[in-house]
Amino acid sequence: MPIFPKIFLRPEVENYLKESFMNKEVVAASSKQEAERKFESLLIHLSHPPSFTTVRVNTHLASVECVRDLLLEELQKQFSGFSIPVLQHPAIPDVLLIPVTGPRKNIEKQQCEVIVGAQCGNAVLRGAHVYIPGIVSASKFMKAGDVISVYSDIKGKCKKGAKEFDGTKVFLGNGISELSRKDIFNGIPDLKGIGVRMTEPIYLSPSFDNVLPSYLFLQNLPSAVVAHVLNPQPGEKILDLCAAPGGKSTHIAALMQDQGEVIALDKILNKVEKLKQNASLLGLHSIRAFCFDATKALKVDVIEGPEGAPPFLPESFDRILLDAPCSGMGQRPNMACTWTLKEVTSYQPLQRKLFKVAVQLLKPGGVLVYSTCTVTLAENEEQVAWALTTFPCLQLQPQEPHIGGEGMAGAGLSLEQLKQLQRFDPSVVPLHNMVTDCLGDTTGEDMIWLANKDCIGFFIAKFLKCKSTEEVSQK
């Protein structure tokens, strides 16, 4: 039985997703009952965390073996009394996997409560402590040092500063308050530290707050696959069109041995600054980050601008990553999405606009990788079908490594084309219930298999530009 209810969605959004997952092609390939079962399973999985915490090793500064040993030492400190394995992924050698144990069902709930926002609650389920900005409500007499129960207000109904809340809330575990209620709600807006230090979370995940920051980057498994699929080579010129906060940009630079040039664009300034900080922290010097709207990254006139800065001339890049802005419907855990159908469906036009720019900026013989962290057909397989029709210069390519499932039917792609895509769909496996005492009885192969399946929802497509195009169709 799932410990949390399925993700809360507006009815029109749930119906929209259901229509995609039960389209004629999918139903014909299995059955209506099986398609409906998988869809309901997906909604339940989305509200629960993945079965593994995934970290990418910065191989530019240290070996995987060295960092794994350091991480094992850190986990021994965090989980005194527990022996938690750290696995190196066989197909993605710079990725380490730490099993998430739980859900733990015998945690005694406390009278003193803290209510946190949904985003804060999601972070707690993946190993974070509760930071002060995430706290919405606290019991009337809460003092520093109190043992308190933490709940997530998944529908956003709790009023800031409330002394009690009887609405829909989900229990996340227990912790120790670092501050009193008065300290938290005294009107000082710049309090940013830890408000509750989690001691008994429902899911036991490691905290990575200031843990080996130059050697590790916390990253979902499919996100770490993307840079390997792009396969950047030393000396190449690579473009990351929508780059912040820099997980994939820094991964690309590390795989290139920091030799070459990685141009990283994002239109939000503070995110670009965060990207630069991450690159500096990881000791990577080949990344040049710009605050720039990627939809305008193609130079349409001959006016000279700053050297090496956007916009760029056509066919300037050896490889391009378009990790596109998307509805994010594959992120886990996510107990509630209050978006309207208009918001969920608003990304397809923007993705196509970015895709057109990417095709024009890519050299003949170059590689374009398109990825999203969503599960909708419209933002994934439909985009691939549109791209292959719109740009005859593109050929769909097989991917390496290929650890996700094949693409979902429903967009008119052939079986062979679907096999060349990677769709990470957590609904293909039952929800995990990993108990610490049983970890020693689980084989490494079984754990790797589970990590590959029970991750976030994600999508990857890889294209080769087989010839030059002076003018891109405006379809």
Disulfide bonds with the S-S distance in Angstrom:
none
